[in-house]
Structures are given as structure tokens and as C-alpha cells.
Amino acid sequence: MTGLHTPAAPSADVLDGPALGSSAPLEGSALLDKAARGERLNHAEITALYDLPLPDVAAVAHGLRLQRSPADTVTFLIDRNINYTNVCNVGCNFCAFYRTPRQKDSYTLDYEQVSSKITELEAVNGTRILMQGGVNPVLGLDYYTGLLRHIKAHHPSIRIDAFSPEEVLFMEKTFGLSLDALLDVLITAGLDGLPGAGGEILEDDVRAKAAPARIRSGDWFRILDAAQRKGLYTISTMVIGFGESRAQRASHLLKIRDQQDVANASHGNGFSGFAMWTLQTENTRLHGKAPGASAHEYLQQLAIARIALDNIPNIQASWPAQGFKVAQAALYYGAGDLGSTMLEENVVSAAGNHDRHSATVRELVRIAHDAGFKPAIRNSRFQILNYPDVAAVLDNGIGAEMEEERAVGAD
């Protein structure tokens, strides 16, 4: 495949449904039996899962999770989020993080400030930074390439997964380079992967209402497809709670599945995993306007994602948005990964008005162990690096008081 694949329109499966003359989806038990066998479901069938009892859907999802990722293991990554600037001209209604250049608390980190944060990550045996920022119109390409080169020179063991599709689109439009040429420049400077931020709901009518200037779904897929073609790390994402319909949620999943099919067949390098969380609106302009989503909806959507995304082995539970207890429950609703320690998180916590900025290794080990799984530390491509000594980690009293305060279940 030489051109870029952009699954902006739903596949034939997405368009399947009784209203368009296709056969009605299977009845509940037959549909769950089909899903449990690992057979691919179409749009109508995935949408029908929302009407089935959640315990039944969860049981199927958990069974598939045990088949598609290491059955006895729950993984997590030691990393740090670094937001190099909070200046942004996109102005999403659901973002409480961004600032205009005139606001007193706006910032752009210099290279030494970024390096200092990475040094703190190295001290706790971290292996990856997830580096994103606002779309800052005053930054030139030399800022980005210089930052990547600085990190690689001073922190050669740290993987750099940086710049969301929104940021890449800004660079493409601003710096006079084609997407391919731009990615080549960033890769040469040290880029290892792209985050999947900006996915939210990949239905443009939903996106236009939530954030009129936000990247559209076609560009999101186009950029991630190009990254996958060049061998970069990518991850697929989803945020529910904008007021989208169940059919739109199902469509989002199928567009990701379609892209994964193309990436695996044409590039041999698709999405490493799938991460999902609920919309946080407490400090945003969408507060009181968007419905958000309950823990029940989150677990339901996670289970349905595990069933629908038959070509993505790794699905994360979201403790930053959902809290530690719901994240632990998610390990029986299709998730086999706890994301990462993060060490620092600013965007979700700002919108959600909570203090879950980071997790300790001890907390994530406890969550996995108490749920009946073997905790494992991985890299960003979900390759297991080591299995921590659970007894030694939990017997270490450091952090126990914080765990108790945050309801992680400390002794």
C-alpha cells in the first residue's frame, strides 16, 4: 500500500443494520455465543450489546481478554506525562488545561526543565515519556526538533512518544512540510511514537459540537496511519460522555478496527493498545451541558470494546479518570492493563477537579495482585520487562498512608 489510508467513512459493517435492509442482529444469547467464539461482529450486533445484561457482556469480554492477552498477568508502565506547553489556540470546550498566551499561568518549558522532569523519572526506573502540549502558535519547528535531540542526547534510554495528531496537524499546516517529510524530520530528531490523544469520539458531528476547531476524524486517522507506516508506536483511544449515541460509540470502535486491519496488513505495525476514559467536565465549558458517563457506562463500554476490537490485544483500564476501584473492577470487564504510573498528569485531572496526578508502583501492584493477577512492568509496546516481587513491594511501607487515603486498599 503506497497511499495513506483514511477510514473517515464507516465500513460496510458499520452501515449494516435493520434500517438499511440487512438482517436483524442475533438475539441476546446467540449474539453472546457468537462473540464468545471470537467471531467478528458488525455494527448492528455491537450496538445490540448495549441492551444486554452487563454481567453477561462482561463475562464474554473477560473470557476474550484471557485469550487475547496474558491470562494470569496485568501489566503497567512506569512513565511520565510531560506537558511542555499549556498555550493552545484550539480552545476545546472540554479542556481545562489550555491557556491563552496572555494568561499569567501560561507556560512553555525550556529544554532543561523538561530534562529535569525526565531525571526524576529515571530515578524511579521509568522507561518512557508521553510528551504533549497545546497547539502553541509561536513555537517553531526548531523548538520541537531541538527538544527531541536534547532528550535523546541526555536521556538515551528513555523512549519519546510525543505530539498528538492535533499537534502534528498544526506542524504540517504551519511548517510547509508534507506529513511524510514532517514525520521523517521528527523521527530523525528522536521521535519514537505518537500518542492517540484527540480521538474522543471519531464521529465528526459529535466533534463539531464539543470542539468546533478540533482535528477531524479523517486527519486523525491519516496522521496515525502515516506514523504506523513509518514504524512508530501508536495507541487508539476513546472518550465517552459527550452525548453521543450508542450507534456512534459502536461506529467509533469499528473505525479503529478497520484501521487496525489496514495497519496490520499493510504496515505490520498497528495500534499497540486501546485506552478509554469518561469525559471530565468539572472545570470546563461543557460542565452542565454534556452528560458525562457513569461507572456503569464506562465498564459497559470497556467490555463492548474488548468484544468489538478483536484485532487489538491490549486494553487499558483508566485509573486517572475512573479512580482506582473502578479500574480494578475493569480487570474483569475486558482490560488486562493498568496504563501507567504517569508520575505527572495535568489534563484529565484539571478537567475532573481531582488529585489523581500519578500512581505509585506499589498502588498498581496492589490493584493487580488483589484482583488475583500477577503484576508485570512493561514497555510502551506492551512487552513485559519484569515481574516485580509482590511481597517485597507490598511489605515496603513507603506509600501505604497515601494508598489508604486514596482507597487503594492498603493494609
C-alpha positions as CSV (number, residue, x, y, z in Angstrom):
1,M,0.0,0.0,0.0
2,T,1.6,3.3,-1.1
3,G,-1.1,5.8,-0.2
4,L,-2.4,6.9,3.2
5,H,-5.5,5.1,4.5
6,T,-8.2,7.3,5.9
7,P,-11.2,5.4,7.2
8,A,-13.2,8.6,7.6
9,A,-16.4,6.9,6.4
10,P,-17.8,3.8,8.1
11,S,-17.0,0.4,6.6
12,A,-19.7,-1.8,5.2
13,D,-20.0,-3.4,8.6
14,V,-20.7,-0.1,10.1
15,L,-23.6,0.5,7.7
16,D,-25.1,-2.8,8.4
17,G,-28.4,-2.7,10.3
18,P,-32.1,-3.5,10.0
19,A,-32.9,0.1,8.8
20,L,-30.7,-0.5,5.7
21,G,-32.3,-3.8,4.8
22,S,-29.8,-6.2,6.4
23,S,-30.9,-8.9,8.7
24,A,-31.6,-8.0,12.3
25,P,-28.9,-8.7,14.9
26,L,-28.9,-12.1,16.7
27,E,-30.9,-12.4,19.8
28,G,-29.1,-12.0,23.1
29,S,-27.8,-15.5,23.9
30,A,-26.9,-16.2,20.3
31,L,-25.2,-12.9,20.0
32,L,-23.1,-13.5,23.1
33,D,-22.3,-17.0,21.9
34,K,-21.0,-15.6,18.6
35,A,-19.0,-13.0,20.5
36,A,-17.6,-15.6,22.9
37,R,-16.3,-17.6,19.9
38,G,-14.3,-14.6,18.8
39,E,-16.3,-14.1,15.7
40,R,-16.3,-10.6,14.2
41,L,-19.5,-8.6,15.0
42,N,-21.0,-6.0,12.7
43,H,-22.3,-2.6,13.7
44,A,-25.8,-3.7,14.4
45,E,-24.6,-6.6,16.5
46,I,-22.2,-4.4,18.5
47,T,-25.0,-1.8,19.1
48,A,-27.3,-4.6,20.3
49,L,-24.8,-5.5,23.0
50,Y,-25.7,-2.3,24.9
51,D,-29.2,-3.8,25.5
52,L,-27.9,-7.0,27.1
53,P,-27.3,-7.5,30.8
54,L,-23.9,-6.1,31.7
55,P,-22.8,-9.2,33.7
56,D,-23.4,-11.4,30.7
57,V,-21.5,-9.0,28.3
58,A,-18.7,-8.7,30.9
59,A,-18.3,-12.4,31.2
60,V,-17.8,-12.7,27.5
61,A,-15.4,-9.8,27.4
62,H,-13.3,-11.2,30.3
63,G,-13.1,-14.6,28.5
64,L,-11.9,-12.9,25.4
65,R,-9.4,-10.8,27.4
66,L,-7.9,-14.0,28.8
67,Q,-7.4,-15.4,25.3
68,R,-6.0,-12.2,23.7
69,S,-3.5,-11.1,26.4
70,P,-1.5,-13.0,29.0
71,A,-4.3,-14.6,31.1
72,D,-2.7,-14.5,34.5
73,T,-1.0,-11.1,34.2
74,V,-1.9,-7.5,34.5
75,T,0.7,-5.1,33.1
76,F,1.6,-1.5,33.6
77,L,4.2,1.0,32.5
78,I,6.5,3.3,34.5
79,D,6.4,6.6,32.7
80,R,5.8,10.3,33.0
81,N,3.4,12.7,31.2
82,I,5.2,15.9,30.3
83,N,3.1,18.8,29.0
84,Y,5.7,21.1,27.5
85,T,3.3,23.9,27.0
86,N,-0.2,24.8,28.0
87,V,-0.6,27.5,25.4
88,C,-3.2,26.5,22.9
89,N,-5.2,28.1,20.2
90,V,-7.7,25.3,19.6
91,G,-9.8,26.0,22.6
92,C,-11.7,22.8,23.1
93,N,-14.8,23.2,25.3
94,F,-13.9,20.1,27.3
95,C,-10.3,21.2,28.2
96,A,-9.5,22.9,31.5
97,F,-5.7,22.7,30.8
98,Y,-5.1,25.1,28.0
99,R,-4.3,28.8,28.4
100,T,-4.0,31.7,26.1
101,P,-0.6,33.5,25.8
102,R,-1.9,36.4,27.9
103,Q,-2.9,34.4,30.9
104,K,-0.5,34.7,33.8
105,D,-0.3,30.9,34.3
106,S,0.6,30.1,30.7
107,Y,4.0,28.5,30.2
108,T,6.3,26.8,27.8
109,L,9.1,24.6,29.3
110,D,12.7,25.0,28.2
111,Y,14.8,22.0,27.5
112,E,16.4,22.0,30.9
113,Q,13.0,22.0,32.6
114,V,12.0,19.0,30.5
115,S,15.3,17.3,31.3
116,S,14.8,17.8,35.0
117,K,11.4,16.0,34.8
118,I,13.0,13.1,32.9
119,T,15.8,12.8,35.5
120,E,13.1,12.3,38.2
121,L,11.6,9.6,36.0
122,E,14.9,7.8,35.6
123,A,15.3,7.8,39.4
124,V,12.3,5.5,39.6
125,N,13.3,3.3,36.7
126,G,11.0,4.8,34.2
127,T,11.3,4.0,30.6
128,R,9.0,6.3,28.6
129,I,7.8,9.9,28.5
130,L,4.4,10.7,26.9
131,M,5.0,14.3,25.9
132,Q,2.2,16.5,24.6
133,G,1.2,20.1,24.8
134,G,-1.2,22.7,23.5
135,V,-1.1,23.9,19.9
136,N,1.2,26.8,20.6
137,P,1.3,29.1,17.6
138,V,4.6,30.8,18.5
139,L,6.7,27.6,18.6
140,G,8.8,26.9,15.5
141,L,9.9,23.5,14.2
142,D,13.3,24.0,15.7
143,Y,11.8,24.0,19.2
144,Y,10.4,20.5,18.6
145,T,13.4,19.0,16.9
146,G,15.8,20.6,19.3
147,L,13.8,19.3,22.2
148,L,13.8,15.7,20.8
149,R,17.6,15.9,20.2
150,H,18.2,17.2,23.7
151,I,16.3,14.4,25.3
152,K,18.0,11.7,23.2
153,A,21.4,13.2,24.0
154,H,20.9,13.4,27.7
155,H,18.5,10.6,28.3
156,P,19.2,7.9,25.7
157,S,17.4,5.1,27.5
158,I,14.0,7.0,27.5
159,R,11.5,6.4,24.8
160,I,9.8,9.5,23.5
161,D,6.2,9.1,22.5
162,A,5.2,12.7,21.7
163,F,2.9,15.1,19.9
164,S,-0.7,14.2,19.5
165,P,-2.3,14.1,16.0
166,E,-3.6,17.6,16.7
167,E,-0.1,18.9,17.3
168,V,1.2,17.1,14.2
169,L,-1.6,18.6,12.1
170,F,-0.6,22.1,13.3
171,M,3.1,21.4,12.4
172,E,2.0,20.1,9.0
173,K,0.0,23.2,8.2
174,T,2.5,25.7,9.7
175,F,6.0,24.5,8.7
176,G,5.5,23.9,5.0
177,L,6.3,20.2,5.1
178,S,4.3,17.2,3.8
179,L,3.1,14.8,6.5
180,D,5.7,12.2,5.4
181,A,8.5,14.8,5.4
182,L,7.5,16.2,8.8
183,L,7.4,12.8,10.4
184,D,10.8,11.9,8.9
185,V,12.3,15.1,10.4
186,L,10.8,14.3,13.9
187,I,11.9,10.7,13.7
188,T,15.5,11.7,12.8
189,A,15.5,14.1,15.8
190,G,14.4,11.3,18.1
191,L,10.7,10.6,18.0
192,D,9.7,7.1,18.9
193,G,5.9,7.2,18.7
194,L,2.7,9.3,18.6
195,P,0.1,9.4,21.4
196,G,-3.5,8.6,20.5
197,A,-4.9,11.8,22.1
198,G,-7.6,13.6,20.2
199,G,-9.6,10.5,19.4
200,E,-12.5,11.2,21.8
201,I,-15.5,10.1,19.6
202,L,-14.4,9.7,16.0
203,E,-17.7,11.0,14.6
204,D,-17.4,14.5,13.2
205,D,-20.9,15.7,14.2
206,V,-20.1,14.9,17.8
207,R,-16.6,16.5,17.5
208,A,-18.0,19.7,15.9
209,K,-20.4,20.2,18.8
210,A,-17.8,19.6,21.5
211,A,-14.9,21.4,19.9
212,P,-15.5,23.1,16.6
213,A,-11.8,23.7,15.9
214,R,-10.8,20.2,16.9
215,I,-9.0,17.9,14.5
216,R,-11.5,15.9,12.4
217,S,-11.5,12.1,12.3
218,G,-10.1,11.9,8.8
219,D,-7.0,13.8,9.7
220,W,-6.7,11.8,13.0
221,F,-6.6,8.5,11.1
222,R,-4.4,9.9,8.3
223,I,-1.7,11.0,10.7
224,L,-1.8,7.8,12.7
225,D,-1.7,5.7,9.6
226,A,1.4,7.5,8.4
227,A,3.0,7.0,11.8
228,Q,2.2,3.3,11.7
229,R,3.6,3.1,8.2
230,K,6.9,4.5,9.4
231,G,7.1,2.1,12.3
232,L,6.2,4.5,15.1
233,Y,4.3,3.5,18.2
234,T,0.6,4.4,18.2
235,I,-2.3,3.7,20.5
236,S,-6.1,4.0,19.9
237,T,-8.3,5.9,22.3
238,M,-11.9,6.8,23.1
239,V,-13.7,9.2,25.5
240,I,-17.4,8.7,26.2
241,G,-19.9,11.1,27.7
242,F,-20.3,13.9,25.0
243,G,-23.9,12.9,24.5
244,E,-23.0,10.5,21.6
245,S,-25.4,7.7,20.8
246,R,-24.7,4.0,21.2
247,A,-24.6,3.6,17.5
248,Q,-21.9,6.4,17.3
249,R,-19.9,4.6,20.0
250,A,-20.1,1.4,18.0
251,S,-19.0,3.3,14.9
252,H,-16.0,4.7,16.7
253,L,-14.9,1.2,17.6
254,L,-15.3,-0.2,14.1
255,K,-13.3,2.7,12.6
256,I,-10.5,1.8,14.9
257,R,-10.9,-1.9,14.0
258,D,-10.8,-1.0,10.3
259,Q,-7.6,1.0,10.7
260,Q,-6.0,-1.8,12.6
261,D,-6.8,-4.3,9.8
262,V,-5.1,-2.0,7.3
263,A,-2.1,-1.3,9.6
264,N,-1.5,-4.9,10.3
265,A,-1.9,-6.0,6.7
266,S,0.0,-3.1,5.0
267,H,2.5,-1.9,7.6
268,G,2.9,-4.7,10.1
269,N,2.6,-2.1,12.8
270,G,-0.8,-1.2,14.2
271,F,-2.1,0.2,17.4
272,S,-0.3,-1.2,20.4
273,G,-3.4,-1.0,22.5
274,F,-6.7,0.7,23.3
275,A,-7.3,3.2,26.1
276,M,-10.7,4.6,27.1
277,W,-12.0,7.0,29.7
278,T,-15.0,9.1,30.5
279,L,-15.4,12.8,29.8
280,Q,-14.3,15.0,32.7
281,T,-16.1,18.4,32.7
282,E,-15.9,19.8,36.2
283,N,-13.7,22.8,35.2
284,T,-14.7,23.1,31.6
285,R,-17.2,24.9,29.4
286,L,-19.1,21.7,28.9
287,H,-19.9,21.4,32.6
288,G,-23.7,21.0,32.8
289,K,-24.0,20.7,29.1
290,A,-22.6,17.3,28.3
291,P,-24.0,14.3,30.3
292,G,-20.7,12.6,31.0
293,A,-20.8,8.9,31.7
294,S,-21.2,6.8,34.8
295,A,-19.0,4.0,36.1
296,H,-21.6,1.6,34.8
297,E,-21.4,3.1,31.3
298,Y,-17.6,3.0,31.5
299,L,-17.5,-0.7,32.3
300,Q,-20.1,-1.5,29.8
301,Q,-18.2,0.4,27.0
302,L,-15.0,-1.2,28.0
303,A,-16.5,-4.7,27.8
304,I,-18.0,-4.0,24.4
305,A,-14.7,-2.6,23.2
306,R,-13.0,-5.8,24.2
307,I,-15.5,-7.8,22.2
308,A,-15.5,-5.5,19.1
309,L,-11.8,-4.9,18.9
310,D,-10.8,-8.4,18.0
311,N,-7.5,-7.3,16.4
312,I,-6.2,-5.2,19.3
313,P,-4.8,-7.5,22.1
314,N,-4.2,-4.9,24.8
315,I,-6.9,-2.8,26.5
316,Q,-6.2,-0.4,29.4
317,A,-8.2,0.4,32.5
318,S,-8.3,4.1,33.3
319,W,-7.5,4.9,36.9
320,P,-6.9,8.7,36.3
321,A,-10.5,9.3,35.2
322,Q,-12.3,6.4,36.9
323,G,-10.5,6.0,40.2
324,F,-8.6,3.0,41.5
325,K,-11.5,0.8,42.5
326,V,-13.3,1.1,39.2
327,A,-10.0,0.5,37.4
328,Q,-9.6,-2.7,39.4
329,A,-13.1,-3.8,38.5
330,A,-12.3,-3.2,34.9
331,L,-9.8,-6.1,35.0
332,Y,-12.9,-8.3,34.8
333,Y,-14.6,-6.3,32.1
334,G,-12.0,-6.8,29.4
335,A,-9.0,-4.8,30.5
336,G,-5.6,-6.5,31.0
337,D,-3.5,-3.4,31.6
338,L,-3.5,-0.6,34.2
339,G,-1.9,2.0,32.0
340,S,1.0,3.7,33.7
341,T,2.2,5.3,36.8
342,M,2.3,8.6,34.9
343,L,4.3,10.3,37.7
344,E,2.6,13.5,36.5
345,E,-0.8,14.1,34.8
346,N,-2.3,17.5,34.2
347,V,-5.0,17.4,31.6
348,V,-7.6,14.8,32.8
349,S,-7.1,15.8,36.4
350,A,-7.6,19.5,35.6
351,A,-10.9,18.8,33.9
352,G,-12.0,16.4,36.5
353,N,-11.1,18.5,39.5
354,H,-9.4,15.7,41.3
355,D,-5.8,15.0,42.5
356,R,-5.1,11.7,40.7
357,H,-2.0,13.1,39.1
358,S,0.0,9.9,39.4
359,A,0.1,6.4,40.8
360,T,2.9,4.6,42.6
361,V,4.3,1.2,41.6
362,R,3.1,-0.1,44.9
363,E,-0.5,1.0,44.2
364,L,-0.6,-0.6,40.8
365,V,1.0,-3.8,42.0
366,R,-1.6,-3.9,44.8
367,I,-4.5,-3.3,42.5
368,A,-3.4,-6.2,40.2
369,H,-2.4,-8.6,42.9
370,D,-5.6,-8.0,45.0
371,A,-7.7,-8.7,41.9
372,G,-6.0,-12.1,41.5
373,F,-3.4,-11.4,38.8
374,K,0.4,-11.3,38.5
375,P,1.6,-7.7,38.1
376,A,4.1,-7.1,35.4
377,I,6.0,-4.0,34.3
378,R,6.0,-3.5,30.6
379,N,7.3,-1.0,28.0
380,S,5.2,1.2,25.8
381,R,4.7,-1.6,23.2
382,F,3.3,-3.9,25.9
383,Q,6.4,-6.1,26.0
384,I,6.9,-7.4,29.6
385,L,10.2,-6.1,31.1
386,N,10.0,-7.8,34.6
387,Y,7.7,-9.2,37.2
388,P,8.1,-7.2,40.5
389,D,8.4,-9.1,43.7
390,V,4.9,-8.6,45.1
391,A,5.7,-9.4,48.7
392,A,8.7,-7.1,48.7
393,V,6.8,-4.3,47.1
394,L,3.8,-4.6,49.4
395,D,5.9,-5.1,52.6
396,N,7.6,-1.8,51.9
397,G,5.6,0.6,54.0
398,I,6.6,3.6,51.8
399,G,3.4,5.0,50.3
400,A,1.0,3.0,52.4
401,E,-0.5,6.1,54.0
402,M,-1.2,7.6,50.6
403,E,-2.8,4.3,49.4
404,E,-5.2,4.3,52.4
405,E,-6.2,7.9,51.7
406,R,-6.8,7.1,48.0
407,A,-8.8,4.0,48.8
408,V,-6.4,1.6,47.0
409,G,-6.7,-1.0,49.8
410,A,-3.5,-0.6,51.8
411,D,-3.1,-2.8,54.9
